[in-house]
């Protein structure tokens, strides 16, 4: 961890993330149910989920900004105690601005995890831009930290751990879990469909 990462992590109040290629391995899978409805399947890494829960339990709000709209995202976000989920977002910077306004956070107090060029608009506006091993070079060039792990393979967990270690909170998580005192965060999930109004 470099000094820039440590200082930005200490000031962090909100972490947002992309989905495909970050929380998943970026493969898209669909099936058609008995009624002819096309449904999307997402494969999530449980370690990533616990990392997000640990971060939220330590006071950092969390959320998702997705261009897609798989209904399963809401279930995953609720399970992890996330604060906000943006579906069908064509303007990711507008979603960032909306989240910052809702939670009283300045962009420099926010982080975003991205992997593709559609994430650059957000990554260039947050204080702590982050990426994953499978991210494109343009994204890695902007990131303050790039996980050595790939999306869907523990990259988000690695990022959450690095943030909590930089903030001096990782040991308290270990102590709480070891003592059986860790409690899942349960904020009310805010779901914003079709992105915020521009």
N, C-alpha and C positions, 0 to 999 in steps of 0.2 A: 504494500500500500504506500503510495507516495503522499507527501504532505498535503497536496491539493485535494486528494480524495478524502483524507482524514478530516480536514476542515469542513469540506462540503457535507460529508456524512454527519458530522456533529450538528450542523445547522438544518438537517433534513426534517421536513414536516410531512411530506407527501411523496409517495412513490407510485408511479403509474407505469403500466407495461403494455406492450403489444401482446398479441396472442400467438398467431402462427409464426413459427420459427423462433419463438422466445419461450412461451409456456408449452409449446408443442414442438414436434420435429418438423413442422411445416407441411407435412403430407395432409391432403384433404381427402376425407372419406365420406361418401354419401350412401344411403340406402333408401329405398322406397317402401313405405309401409303398406298395409292392406287397403288403405283408403287412397293410395296414390300420392301421398304426401312425401316430398323429398326431405329427408332428415340428415343432418350432418353429425358425424362422430368425431370426437376429439379425444386424443390420448394425452392425459396429463401425467406428470411425474409427481408422485406423492411427496418426495423430498422438497420439491419446489413449493408445494402447498404448505408444508410445515414452516418453511423459511418465511413465507409471506405472513403466516399466522404469528410467528415469533416477532417479526418486525412490527405488526399491528399491535401486538400485546405490549410492545415497548414504546408505544405512543406515536408511531409513524402511520399516518393514514395511507390506505392502499386502494388501488383501483385499476381498471382495464380500459384501454381505448382501442376499439376494434373496428376495422372496416367491414368485418363480417357480422353475422347475426345469428349464430348457432344458439338455440335456446338453452343448451347445456351450460353455456357460459354463466348464466345467472345462478344456476345451481352450484357451480364450482365457486363463484365469487361469494355466495352466501356461506358455503361450507367453510371458506377460509376467513370469514369475518371481514371481507372487504367493505369499503365505504361507498364506492361508486363504480358503475359499469356503463360505458358508452358503446352502443350498438350502431352498426351501419354508418360509421363516421367517415365522411369524405374529406373533412377539414380537421385534421388532428390538432393543429395549434389552437383552433377555436375550442376544442374540447379541453385542452390544457387550461386555457384562459377561464373557461367556465368552472372547472374544478377548483382552480385557485381562488376564484371569487366566492364560490360556495363555502369553502373551508377557511377563508381568510389567510391564505398562504401566498407569498410572493413567488414568482417563477424561479427565482434563485434559491428558494427553499424547497424546490421540488426536484425529483429525479424521474427519468424515463428510461426504460429498457427497450431498445429497438434492434432490428436486424436488417432492415431494408431501406431503400432510399425514400420510401413513403413516410418513414419515421424522422427524416432529417429536420423537418420543420419544427417538430417538438424538441428533438435533441438539441437543436441550436438555441432554444429558448429557456431550457431548464438549467439550474445550477449544477446538477450532477447528471450528465449524459452517460449512459451505460450501454454496453453491447454484449454479445455472446460470440463464441468461437466461430459459429457459422454465419455471422453477420458479414455483409458486403464491406469492402474496403472503405467506401465513402463514409459508412457509419462508424467503423472502427477508428477512422481518422479523427472523428469528432468526440468519441467517447473518452472520458476520464479514466474509466476502467472497463476492460473487456474480459469477461470470464473465460478461462481456458476450457470451459465445458460448453457443449452445444445446447441449443434450445431444445427443451423436452428431455434433456439428459442431465438435469441438475444444475444448469447455469443460473437459474433464478435463486436456487438455494445458496449457491456459492456467493452470489451478489449480496443476498440478505445477510449471510454470515459475515462477509467482509464489512458491511455497513455497521452491523451490531458490534463487531470487534473494534472498529474505529471509534464508535461511540462509547466504548467501555461497558456495553450491556450484555455481551455474550456470556460472561460468567454467571450473571444473574439468571439468565435463561437456563443454563446448565443446572444451576442450583435448584431452581424451581421445578424443573422436570425431574431431577433426581429425587427431590423430596416429595414428589407427587402433588405439588401445589400449583402447577401450571394450569391455567384456565383459558379455554378458547375465547377469543374476542367475539362479541356479538353485536356489532353496530347495525343499525338499520341500513340495508343496501339501497342506494339510490340508483335507479335504472333510467338511463336517458336514451331513448330510441331515435334513430336517424340523426344523431348528433345534436349539439346545441344549435339554436337558431343563429345564423350568421348576421 
